[in-house]
């Protein structure tokens, strides 16, 4: 049984920084993980790249040869990856053991995990290869300045949850850069009625029914819970990793080690 994190989120939400910090943490505690780059536009990395989509296709080459723009070129690259799951990806996965832990650093284009089926098919391929997969959805905490932006972030995360149908861990990233943490803490585990009251205050009266439906949807899917990530604190990274491990049952199939005791004297 293999284990994998699919690290997604809007562009600039700190996905690569999270992957780098996670790798450093695991290296410190003596745990083995492998970071995979799934962004064909990536250039610089702060972590060792175990697998790299650019060995299959790169955005720069696609834009130059096909005359596509950045967004169209990235979709083309990811669809090319989808077409080569049985070849390139399978060959790369064969280099790892059954119990290896992979972390996939994904591009930030929201359509890839909201309605385009590329990542969904990618995940299904991992499952066929006997991987337990968890989505790690990052949202920039500096983006959460009021209730409307919080609900917008929840809707994007919910869209990914419905599309990918995987265990889902939501993270507010860049907490170390937030100046007023009290404002953010109100959105880590908020009360739905409080959210609705704040939303009604900011929106026109004709949106009250819509606001109520949105809050009920968020509450129904348990999307109002985010984990704060402060990269200055090892305990923060450790706690988030433990939550992810729990969601994919990492380590639960390990053999129980029983300490040997001398037999009792008769």
Secondary structure by P-SEA (a helix, b strand, c coil): cbbbbbccccccccaaaaaaaaaaaaaaabbbbbbbbcccccccccccccccccccccaaaaaaaccccaaaaaaaaaaaaaaacccaaaaaaaaccccbbbbbbcccccccccccaaaaaaaaaaaaaccbbbbbccccccccccaaaaaaaaaaaaaaaaaaccbbbbbbccccccccaaaaaaaccccaaaaaaaaaaaccccaaaaaaaaaaaaaaacccbbbbbccccaaaaaaaaaaaaaaacccccccbbbbbbccccc
